[in-house]
Amino acid sequence: MQKKILEFDVVVLGSGAAGLSAALKLAEKGLSVAVVTKRDIFDTNTRYAQGGVASVTDKDDSFDAHVKDTLTAGDHLCKADVVRRIVEAGPAAIRSLEKYGLHFTKRGEIGEEKNASGYDLGKEGGHSARRVLHSGDITGEEIEKTLVGACRRQPRIEIFENHVAVDIITSAKLGWMGEDFALGSYVLDAKSREVRTFVSAATVVACGGAGKAYLYSSNPDVASGDGIAMCYRAHVPILNMEFFQFHPTILHHPKEKSFLISEALRGEGARLLVRGADGRLREFMENYHHLGALAPRDIVARAIDNELKRSGQESAFLDITGKSRDFLRRRFPGIFAKLMSLGIDMSKEPIPVVPAAHYCCGGAQTDYAGRTSIRGLYVAGESACTGLHGANRLASNSLLEALVVAKFAAEHISANFKGLRGERPSGRIPLWRSGNATNSDELVVVSHNWEEIRKFMWDYVGIFRTNKRLERAKNRIKNIRKEIEKYYWDFHLTRDLVELRNLSSVAEIIVDSSLGRKESRGLHYNADYPDRDPDMDGVDSVIKKPYRS
Ligand SMILES: Cc1cc2nc3c(=O)[nH]c(=O)nc-3n(C[C@H](O)[C@H](O)[C@H](O)COP(=O)(O)OP(=O)(O)OC[C@H]3O[C@@H](n4cnc5c(N)ncnc54)[C@H](O)[C@@H]3O)c2cc1C
């Protein structure tokens, strides 16, 4: 018989860079930790990161420059004090990864510069210096493997795979008086389909982003916004969800829906093309920006989106056939091999690409240490909105944020652990009550609603927004939400149903945040308000679930 109630000092929800870093730091402070993750431990956004981690390590670089670049990208919406704290903690986060065994590529290792020393630093859009540390072109995978290995070696950490967090248990939700405390979480064991109660003095939500709210996304299936939706239901304010970053070039192929084609291809001269009514491919980026295909990421994504909507075509194309096969194989080994496995020879034919949802800048409101409005509830990584990214994320700042905020959260929890444990209200936490009905057409309903949400989010709440499109989306999501809520409480919980409910909730928050912002700023573009409103500098969008009066 499985235990229905489990107790740990801290429960960490999620096994990406944020979750595993927090778990390790907490365990090193002597606390018992559960890592709860909804599929295999490796199923994360972290694992897919290609570029690397932004951090100041070079003598010609400076914290001031990194802070300035971050603030510029964030378009007057970052929190300057948070930016500085996170940027300055970068080098320690890098050292910590190295201590667990991660190897970042060094300059002498990549061929031409045999005697060079120091890290091989990448330069990405918006950075004024080379400051992106990487492990070849599989940085995320190396980080994930390193952290998983360290967690598995740590005796104070217990890992629960295929366990889906359903809701945070708070004293306010149970109707208890006094300060609102996080008491634990309800977690669905996806195999036994039982909901277990995890009791803990602190809970760290590190459930990643919400890219799956959109039809096209670079994110894996786990990115259904669960952390953000759970925090919303716990009455934590959700900030700035209208700022969703779209990557301009994701491979468009029926067998490979999320594969990212690096911006470095355009850096090496790839042209962006779209098929016209006469069937011919033509360039279009000069009509949008003086830098053509090398324009900033959000402008390229918006231009492709506009061209596709105008022409009715399914994809644009990246053409790098001007380079030799040999060069492409050496410069882009991962991309070359992946495309060949799908029958696309990039040296001979253009690559079909679409823009896709990539990174969620908004999330649950926290400070730099992941603290929320609820005592004992912390959020780190892509589920959180610390104020680092503002209206647009600077490339490779997200892994930095996940690592640093997780560490600060762990330090805060351990320093305040006595109070978290001693001052929380005591009482019997009720077991989860699930609906009993089962229904053979449940899967059809789930997949139908899932597809519908992702499609209208793409069409109406994507890269190019208007009031009319947003209003349409609002009407659609309201009806779907009603249907899902009924299903949720009547039927047996499944992982799909939990994810669908969260996805729909996050989609509604994105729509509401977008409707609320009467200007265009950073990643949010509404053609009815095409300009930035200076009065809105530093003003966050806030969506908070009201308490019942
Ligand atoms: C293709 C791609 C390339 C990228 N490249 C870069 C880059 O080069 N540099 C950079 O800085 N950033 C990059 N990013 C962004 C970066 O990878 C993510 O922002 C970061 O990894 C997020 O870490 P996280 O720990 O917050 O979330 P994740 O790594 O996504 O982990 C979330 C975890 O939560 C689990 N989870 C979710 N819901 C539940 C639930 N209900 N119950 C239990 N567990 C749950 C998931 O299964 C997963 O284990 C990239 C992202 C993608 C998709």
The ligand as an SDF file (V2000), in Angstrom:
LIG
                    3D

 53 58  0  0  0  0  0  0  0  0999 V2000
   14.5420   25.0490  -27.1250 C   0  0  0  0  0  0  0  0  0  0  0  0
   14.9010   25.9590  -25.9950 C   0  0  0  0  0  0  0  0  0  0  0  0
   16.1320   26.5960  -25.9850 C   0  0  0  0  0  0  0  0  0  0  0  0
   16.4700   27.4450  -24.9050 C   0  0  0  0  0  0  0  0  0  0  0  0
   17.7080   28.0110  -24.8720 N   0  0  0  0  0  0  0  0  0  0  0  0
   18.0780   28.7460  -23.7860 C   0  0  0  0  0  0  0  0  0  0  0  0
   19.4120   29.2320  -23.6430 C   0  0  0  0  0  0  0  0  0  0  0  0
   20.2690   28.9790  -24.4800 O   0  0  0  0  0  0  0  0  0  0  0  0
   19.7110   29.9560  -22.5260 N   0  0  0  0  0  0  0  0  0  0  0  0
   18.8000   30.2550  -21.5580 C   0  0  0  0  0  0  0  0  0  0  0  0
   19.1220   30.9380  -20.5790 O   0  0  0  0  0  0  0  0  0  0  0  0
   17.5410   29.7870  -21.6700 N   0  0  0  0  0  0  0  0  0  0  0  0
   17.1690   29.0320  -22.7420 C   0  0  0  0  0  0  0  0  0  0  0  0
   15.8900   28.5380  -22.8150 N   0  0  0  0  0  0  0  0  0  0  0  0
   14.9700   28.7920  -21.6960 C   0  0  0  0  0  0  0  0  0  0  0  0
   15.3780   27.9390  -20.4980 C   0  0  0  0  0  0  0  0  0  0  0  0
   15.7300   26.6520  -20.9450 O   0  0  0  0  0  0  0  0  0  0  0  0
   14.2460   27.8170  -19.4860 C   0  0  0  0  0  0  0  0  0  0  0  0
   13.6970   29.0670  -19.2070 O   0  0  0  0  0  0  0  0  0  0  0  0
   14.7570   27.2100  -18.1770 C   0  0  0  0  0  0  0  0  0  0  0  0
   15.3980   25.9980  -18.4560 O   0  0  0  0  0  0  0  0  0  0  0  0
   13.6020   27.0000  -17.2190 C   0  0  0  0  0  0  0  0  0  0  0  0
   14.0310   26.2410  -16.1230 O   0  0  0  0  0  0  0  0  0  0  0  0
   12.9700   25.8080  -15.0190 P   0  0  0  0  0  0  0  0  0  0  0  0
   13.6970   24.9830  -14.0420 O   0  0  0  0  0  0  0  0  0  0  0  0
   12.2480   27.0020  -14.5620 O   0  0  0  0  0  0  0  0  0  0  0  0
   11.8950   24.9440  -15.8320 O   0  0  0  0  0  0  0  0  0  0  0  0
   12.0350   23.5760  -16.6290 P   0  0  0  0  0  0  0  0  0  0  0  0
   13.4160   23.2800  -16.9900 O   0  0  0  0  0  0  0  0  0  0  0  0
   11.0480   23.6320  -17.7430 O   0  0  0  0  0  0  0  0  0  0  0  0
   11.5350   22.5010  -15.5710 O   0  0  0  0  0  0  0  0  0  0  0  0
   10.1910   22.4650  -15.1490 C   0  0  0  0  0  0  0  0  0  0  0  0
    9.9580   21.1760  -14.4270 C   0  0  0  0  0  0  0  0  0  0  0  0
    8.6850   21.1870  -13.7940 O   0  0  0  0  0  0  0  0  0  0  0  0
    8.0320   19.9700  -14.0540 C   0  0  0  0  0  0  0  0  0  0  0  0
    6.6030   20.1950  -13.8890 N   0  0  0  0  0  0  0  0  0  0  0  0
    5.7880   21.0030  -14.5880 C   0  0  0  0  0  0  0  0  0  0  0  0
    4.5450   20.9450  -14.1110 N   0  0  0  0  0  0  0  0  0  0  0  0
    4.5720   20.0870  -13.0680 C   0  0  0  0  0  0  0  0  0  0  0  0
    3.6010   19.5930  -12.1660 C   0  0  0  0  0  0  0  0  0  0  0  0
    2.3140   19.9630  -12.2240 N   0  0  0  0  0  0  0  0  0  0  0  0
    3.9820   18.7020  -11.2240 N   0  0  0  0  0  0  0  0  0  0  0  0
    5.2700   18.2850  -11.1300 C   0  0  0  0  0  0  0  0  0  0  0  0
    6.2250   18.7130  -11.9780 N   0  0  0  0  0  0  0  0  0  0  0  0
    5.8820   19.6060  -12.9260 C   0  0  0  0  0  0  0  0  0  0  0  0
    8.4760   19.6070  -15.4470 C   0  0  0  0  0  0  0  0  0  0  0  0
    8.2030   18.2630  -15.7140 O   0  0  0  0  0  0  0  0  0  0  0  0
    9.9460   19.9470  -15.3140 C   0  0  0  0  0  0  0  0  0  0  0  0
   10.6010   18.9130  -14.6140 O   0  0  0  0  0  0  0  0  0  0  0  0
   15.5390   27.6890  -23.8760 C   0  0  0  0  0  0  0  0  0  0  0  0
   14.3000   27.0400  -23.8910 C   0  0  0  0  0  0  0  0  0  0  0  0
   13.9840   26.1800  -24.9240 C   0  0  0  0  0  0  0  0  0  0  0  0
   12.6650   25.4850  -24.9040 C   0  0  0  0  0  0  0  0  0  0  0  0
  1  2  1  0
  2  3  1  0
  2 52  2  0
  3  4  2  0
  4  5  1  0
  4 50  1  0
  5  6  2  0
  6  7  1  0
  6 13  1  0
  7  8  2  0
  7  9  1  0
  9 10  1  0
 10 11  2  0
 10 12  1  0
 12 13  2  0
 13 14  1  0
 14 15  1  0
 14 50  1  0
 15 16  1  0
 16 17  1  0
 16 18  1  0
 18 19  1  0
 18 20  1  0
 20 21  1  0
 20 22  1  0
 22 23  1  0
 23 24  1  0
 24 25  2  0
 24 26  1  0
 24 27  1  0
 27 28  1  0
 28 29  2  0
 28 30  1  0
 28 31  1  0
 31 32  1  0
 32 33  1  0
 33 34  1  0
 33 48  1  0
 34 35  1  0
 35 36  1  0
 35 46  1  0
 36 37  1  0
 36 45  1  0
 37 38  2  0
 38 39  1  0
 39 40  1  0
 39 45  2  0
 40 41  1  0
 40 42  2  0
 42 43  1  0
 43 44  2  0
 44 45  1  0
 46 47  1  0
 46 48  1  0
 48 49  1  0
 50 51  2  0
 51 52  1  0
 52 53  1  0
M  END
$$$$
